[in-house]
Amino acid sequence: MSPNAIKDKGGINLATLQERINQLQAEIADLKRRFPAHSLKPAMFQQLEDLEEELEKLLQQQNEEQLHPNS
């Protein structure tokens, strides 16, 4: 069975999980490019925090699934 066919507990396969991770990484990079040199708006900072938090959760989920694919 290929790793991409393995489902996690939430029913998301690893390929879909990786796609979302890649998307979040691109969104974070784009947001950081748009940061002003000074006077960062709280909304932009909050958006960055939200994206980084979601990314961290997905990376943990991905690591767990790779360590324990049949759990």
N, C-alpha and C positions, 0 to 999 in steps of 0.2 A: 504494500500500500504506500503510495507517495505521501510525503509530508503535507502537500497541499490538500489532500483528501481528508486529512484528520480534522475532526470537528472539536472545538473547545466546548466547555460547559454551556456557553451561551449560544451555541449553534453557529458560530462564525468560523469559517475555515481559515487556515493560516494565511492563505493567499489574500483573502479579503482583509484580514488583520494587517498584513504587511502593506497593502495598498493604502489603508487609512493612516498607518504610521508614516508612510512616504508623503501623503497629502498633508498631514500635520507638520512635518518637518519643512515642507515647502511653504506652508502658510506662516510658520514662525520666522523663517528666513525673510519672506516678503515683508512681514510686519516690521522686523528689525531694520530692514532697508529703508522703511518709511519713517522711522523714528527721527524726530528733529534733533539737532545737535544739543539744543537746550530746551527746557520747559516741556518735558514730556507730559502729555495730557493723561490724566488718570484713566480715562476710558481705554486708551491704547495699552497702558501698562496692565490693566485688568484683563484685556483681551489676550495679551501675551501670557499672563499667569494662567488663564483658563486653558489656552492651547497647550502650554507646557505640562499642566497637570493631567490633561487627557492623554498626552503623549506618554507621560510616565506610567500611567495606568495600563495603557496598551502594551508598552514594552514589558512591563511586569507580567501581564497576561501571556504575551508571546513567549517569554522565558519559561514561565510555568508550563505552558503547553509543550514546549520543546523538551523540557526535562521530564515531564510526566504525560506523554501523549495518550495514554489509555486511562487516565484517572477521571 
